[in-house]
Amino acid sequence: MWRMLNKSTPAHAWIIGLVFVGFASQSEADSFDYAPLNRVLGRVVNTQGGVDYEAVKTDTDLQAFVDQLAQISPDTHPALFSTPADSLAFWINAYNACVLTGVSKAYPVSSVTEIAPLFGFFKKYRFVVGGRRVTLDHIEHEIIRKQFADPRIHAAINCAAVSCPRLLNEAFTPGKLDDQLNLVMRDMIRNPMHVQINRETKVVSLSAIFDWFAPDFTSYVQAREAGETVLDYVSLFLSKDDTLYLQNHPDLQIVFLDYDWSLNSQ
């Protein structure tokens, strides 16, 4: 069995409060359009996932997108979101757009931890989505994780931290969603910032994300009879050589990397 050492404290054990961040209302849209978000991500996010938050502050495409978010959601307009991919793409994009908006309003800051104490940015600040005021934690835990049960979302939603998997520089879209989720999870797991395999010491160092949300990963592989552990999930996205190494060394130790909450700015 894999042995887990040096577990980090969960990042989501925060005090609940209430601070509102509102967006101007606009007339009901005829259809949901990801093009504005796609344009802004293409402009302000580089290939490493670094964000130009100074540019985000004045980006009219981001404002156009959050104006849509304020009016439309799978709950208010179910006909626009007829498949799970439609809804999941919406909520991933909504989360990332809200983070960009919230950070840019507070910028310059060196970390989201400066915006509100005790990581309150995720629990306190509320954003208007489909006419409801919701927190980032509500979107992540009560909607995305609970309704879709797809661990790949942990590589898709971006918390604006250096240790978060890189922000994709394009919007997630229903038609490409499966490929995009595979891409970001594979990139995360093959990036030494998130997964390190030391064959000399027989230690595997993993992002704290695999600790905080371990049940998401283990439930996925167990339900598909693809294994039992977090490392079994990680193996699904590693190179063939690394996957074979893990399979042949069941006595590996697992440690979790410190999480760097510095802002993911360029």
C-alpha positions as CSV (number, residue, x, y, z in Angstrom):
1,M,0.0,0.0,0.0
2,W,1.1,3.6,-0.6
3,R,2.1,5.4,2.6
4,M,1.0,9.0,3.1
5,L,3.3,11.4,5.0
6,N,3.3,15.1,5.9
7,K,-0.3,15.8,5.1
8,S,-1.1,19.5,4.7
9,T,-4.0,21.3,6.4
10,P,-7.1,21.6,4.1
11,A,-7.3,25.0,2.6
12,H,-11.0,25.2,2.7
13,A,-11.6,25.3,6.5
14,W,-12.4,28.9,6.6
15,I,-14.7,31.2,8.5
16,I,-18.0,32.1,6.7
17,G,-18.8,35.7,6.3
18,L,-20.6,38.0,3.9
19,V,-19.1,40.5,1.5
20,F,-20.9,41.2,-1.8
21,V,-19.4,41.8,-5.1
22,G,-22.1,42.7,-7.6
23,F,-22.3,43.1,-11.3
24,A,-24.7,45.3,-13.3
25,S,-27.8,43.6,-14.6
26,Q,-28.6,43.5,-18.3
27,S,-31.5,42.3,-20.4
28,E,-31.9,38.6,-20.9
29,A,-29.6,37.2,-23.5
30,D,-30.9,35.0,-26.3
31,S,-28.0,32.5,-26.0
32,F,-25.0,31.9,-23.9
33,D,-21.8,33.0,-25.5
34,Y,-18.3,31.9,-24.4
35,A,-16.5,34.1,-27.1
36,P,-15.9,37.1,-24.8
37,L,-14.2,34.9,-22.1
38,N,-12.3,33.1,-24.8
39,R,-10.9,36.4,-26.1
40,V,-9.9,37.7,-22.7
41,L,-8.2,34.5,-21.7
42,G,-6.3,34.5,-25.0
43,R,-5.1,38.0,-24.3
44,V,-4.2,38.0,-20.6
45,V,-3.1,34.4,-19.9
46,N,0.2,33.1,-21.2
47,T,1.1,29.6,-22.0
48,Q,2.4,29.0,-18.5
49,G,-0.9,30.1,-17.0
50,G,0.4,33.5,-15.8
51,V,-2.2,36.2,-15.8
52,D,-1.8,39.9,-16.6
53,Y,-4.1,41.2,-13.9
54,E,-3.5,44.8,-14.8
55,A,-4.9,44.2,-18.3
56,V,-7.8,42.2,-16.8
57,K,-8.9,45.3,-14.8
58,T,-10.0,47.1,-17.9
59,D,-11.0,44.3,-20.2
60,T,-14.4,44.9,-21.6
61,D,-14.8,41.3,-22.8
62,L,-14.6,40.0,-19.2
63,Q,-17.3,42.5,-18.2
64,A,-19.4,41.3,-21.1
65,F,-19.0,37.7,-19.9
66,V,-19.8,38.4,-16.3
67,D,-22.9,40.4,-17.4
68,Q,-24.1,37.2,-19.1
69,L,-23.3,35.2,-15.9
70,A,-25.4,37.6,-13.9
71,Q,-28.5,36.7,-15.9
72,I,-28.1,33.2,-17.2
73,S,-27.3,29.8,-15.6
74,P,-28.3,26.2,-16.1
75,D,-30.9,26.7,-13.4
76,T,-32.5,29.8,-15.1
77,H,-32.2,28.7,-18.7
78,P,-32.1,24.9,-18.7
79,A,-32.9,24.8,-22.5
80,L,-29.4,26.3,-23.1
81,F,-27.7,23.5,-21.1
82,S,-29.3,20.3,-22.3
83,T,-26.3,18.0,-21.6
84,P,-24.0,17.6,-18.5
85,A,-21.1,18.9,-20.7
86,D,-23.1,22.1,-21.3
87,S,-23.6,22.7,-17.6
88,L,-20.1,21.6,-16.5
89,A,-18.4,23.9,-19.0
90,F,-20.6,26.8,-17.8
91,W,-19.7,26.3,-14.1
92,I,-16.0,25.9,-14.8
93,N,-15.9,29.1,-16.8
94,A,-18.1,30.9,-14.3
95,Y,-15.7,30.0,-11.5
96,N,-12.6,31.1,-13.4
97,A,-14.3,34.3,-14.6
98,C,-15.3,35.2,-11.0
99,V,-11.8,34.6,-9.8
100,L,-10.4,36.9,-12.5
101,T,-12.9,39.5,-11.7
102,G,-12.5,39.4,-7.9
103,V,-8.7,39.4,-8.1
104,S,-8.6,42.2,-10.7
105,K,-10.8,44.4,-8.5
106,A,-8.4,44.0,-5.6
107,Y,-5.2,44.2,-7.7
108,P,-2.4,44.9,-7.0
109,V,-2.1,42.1,-4.4
110,S,0.5,39.4,-4.0
111,S,-2.0,36.7,-3.0
112,V,-5.7,36.0,-2.8
113,T,-5.0,35.7,0.9
114,E,-4.6,39.5,1.1
115,I,-8.1,40.1,-0.3
116,A,-9.9,38.7,2.7
117,P,-8.5,37.0,5.9
118,L,-8.5,33.2,6.3
119,F,-9.0,32.6,2.6
120,G,-12.2,34.5,2.9
121,F,-12.0,35.3,-0.9
122,F,-13.5,31.9,-1.5
123,K,-16.0,31.8,1.3
124,K,-17.1,35.4,1.8
125,Y,-17.1,37.1,-1.5
126,R,-20.3,36.6,-3.5
127,F,-20.7,36.8,-7.3
128,V,-24.0,37.1,-9.2
129,V,-24.6,34.0,-11.4
130,G,-28.0,33.4,-12.8
131,G,-29.6,36.0,-10.6
132,R,-28.2,34.4,-7.4
133,R,-25.3,35.6,-5.2
134,V,-22.9,32.6,-4.8
135,T,-19.5,32.1,-3.4
136,L,-16.6,30.5,-5.1
137,D,-16.7,27.7,-2.6
138,H,-20.4,27.1,-3.3
139,I,-19.7,26.8,-7.1
140,E,-16.8,24.4,-6.5
141,H,-18.2,22.2,-3.7
142,E,-21.9,22.4,-3.9
143,I,-22.3,22.5,-7.7
144,I,-19.2,21.3,-9.6
145,R,-17.9,18.6,-7.2
146,K,-21.3,17.4,-6.0
147,Q,-23.2,17.4,-9.3
148,F,-20.5,16.2,-11.7
149,A,-18.1,14.0,-9.6
150,D,-15.3,14.4,-12.2
151,P,-11.8,14.8,-10.5
152,R,-10.5,16.5,-13.6
153,I,-12.2,19.7,-12.6
154,H,-9.4,20.1,-10.0
155,A,-7.1,20.9,-12.9
156,A,-9.6,23.1,-14.6
157,I,-10.8,25.6,-12.0
158,N,-8.1,28.1,-11.0
159,C,-7.7,29.7,-7.6
160,A,-5.2,32.4,-8.8
161,A,-2.3,30.8,-6.9
162,V,1.1,29.7,-8.2
163,S,0.5,26.1,-6.9
164,C,-2.9,25.9,-8.7
165,P,-2.8,24.0,-12.0
166,R,-2.3,26.5,-14.8
167,L,-5.2,28.5,-16.1
168,L,-6.1,27.5,-19.6
169,N,-5.8,30.4,-22.0
170,E,-9.1,29.5,-23.7
171,A,-12.7,29.0,-22.5
172,F,-14.0,25.5,-21.8
173,T,-16.6,24.6,-24.3
174,P,-19.1,21.7,-24.3
175,G,-18.0,20.3,-27.6
176,K,-14.3,20.1,-26.5
177,L,-14.8,19.7,-22.8
178,D,-13.7,16.1,-22.5
179,D,-10.5,16.7,-24.4
180,Q,-9.8,19.9,-22.5
181,L,-10.3,18.3,-19.2
182,N,-7.9,15.5,-20.2
183,L,-5.4,18.1,-21.4
184,V,-5.4,20.1,-18.2
185,M,-5.2,17.0,-15.9
186,R,-2.5,15.5,-17.9
187,D,-0.5,18.8,-17.9
188,M,-0.9,19.0,-14.1
189,I,0.2,15.4,-13.4
190,R,3.1,15.6,-15.7
191,N,4.3,18.9,-14.3
192,P,6.9,18.6,-11.5
193,M,5.3,21.5,-9.7
194,H,2.5,19.1,-8.9
195,V,3.8,15.5,-9.2
196,Q,7.4,14.4,-8.5
197,I,8.6,10.8,-8.6
198,N,12.0,10.3,-7.0
199,R,13.2,6.8,-7.9
200,E,16.3,7.0,-5.7
201,T,14.4,7.7,-2.5
202,K,11.2,6.0,-3.6
203,V,9.2,9.0,-2.6
204,V,6.3,10.5,-4.6
205,S,5.6,14.1,-3.9
206,L,2.1,15.3,-4.8
207,S,0.3,18.6,-4.9
208,A,-1.7,19.2,-1.8
209,I,-4.8,19.1,-4.0
210,F,-4.5,15.3,-4.0
211,D,-4.6,15.4,-0.3
212,W,-7.4,17.9,0.2
213,F,-9.7,16.1,-2.3
214,A,-8.4,12.6,-2.0
215,P,-11.9,11.1,-1.9
216,D,-12.7,12.6,-5.3
217,F,-9.8,10.7,-6.9
218,T,-10.1,7.5,-5.0
219,S,-13.9,7.3,-5.6
220,Y,-13.3,7.7,-9.3
221,V,-10.9,4.8,-9.7
222,Q,-12.8,2.6,-7.3
223,A,-16.1,3.1,-9.2
224,R,-14.4,2.1,-12.4
225,E,-12.4,-0.8,-10.9
226,A,-9.2,1.0,-12.0
227,G,-7.6,0.9,-8.6
228,E,-8.0,2.1,-5.0
229,T,-5.7,5.0,-4.3
230,V,-4.8,8.5,-5.3
231,L,-1.7,7.1,-7.0
232,D,-3.9,4.8,-9.1
233,Y,-5.7,7.9,-10.4
234,V,-2.4,9.8,-11.0
235,S,-1.2,6.8,-13.0
236,L,-4.0,7.3,-15.5
237,F,-2.3,10.5,-16.8
238,L,1.4,9.7,-16.3
239,S,3.7,8.6,-19.1
240,K,3.8,4.8,-19.7
241,D,7.2,4.6,-18.1
242,D,6.2,6.3,-14.9
243,T,3.0,4.4,-14.7
244,L,4.8,1.1,-15.0
245,Y,7.3,2.2,-12.3
246,L,4.5,3.0,-9.8
247,Q,2.8,-0.3,-10.6
248,N,6.1,-2.2,-9.8
249,H,6.8,-0.3,-6.6
250,P,3.7,-0.5,-4.3
251,D,5.8,0.4,-1.3
252,L,6.4,4.0,-2.4
253,Q,6.0,6.8,0.2
254,I,3.7,9.7,-0.6
255,V,4.4,13.2,0.7
256,F,2.4,16.4,-0.1
257,L,4.0,19.5,-1.4
258,D,3.6,22.9,0.3
259,Y,1.0,25.0,-1.4
260,D,2.3,28.4,-2.7
261,W,-0.6,30.9,-2.5
262,S,1.4,33.6,-4.3
263,L,-0.6,35.2,-7.1
264,N,-0.3,33.6,-10.5
265,S,0.6,36.9,-12.2
266,Q,2.9,37.3,-15.1
